[in-house]
């Protein structure tokens, strides 16, 4: 009888802890959905800004190739590129809390747990690409001194940051026809190559981000299918 009572006690305690953990997991999963929705909003805003940055980079390359006399457009596109670059990050607060508390092992079914893990691990690939984008951006900054007058850039950036939050930043076009500091082919080509490699890198960056955004949407669907929220 004593053995049976002890066994029933253990069973009741394990059942109570199981119910408690299921409630905690459900609460955290609801928070995880909010985190994923925040990620999607960031993806959408940054994708728009980076699309514009790509468009400006490609336009500048064409101007430097075919019409270097169009200096207002050259200055405008060159400065618009770097003014509109954005980076992709994740809000992993809920996932980190579940990981540190050991709640991840209570997530069922296994394919849902695997999908959550895949989503957050995949951000390491985006982080690696972010580092490469920053490197290409640094090369643009260093190379621009060959062609562009810094004072003209300064005047163009006299804008109010009223669109902060992910929207495109539309800078001022030059009020005059500024000069290019060099018309040497090697200098023009060096700047053009910097923007070319930047544009190509951003396009790969965007492709990875679109995949990650779609993973977030799919993950929200999987969570909602498994857990019911009021």
Secondary structure, DSSP 4 states (H G I P E B T S, - for coil): -HHHHHHHHHHHHHHHHHHHHHHHHHHHHHHHHHHHHHHHHHHHHHHHHHHHHHHHHHHHHHHHHH-TT-HHHHHHHHHHHHHT--------HHHHHHHHHTGGGG-SSHHHHHHHHHHHHHHHHHHHHHHHHHHHHHHHHHHGGGT--HHHHHHHT----TTTTTS---PPPPSS-PPPS---HHHHHHHHHHHHHHHHHHHHHHHHHHHHHHHHHHHHHHHHHHS---
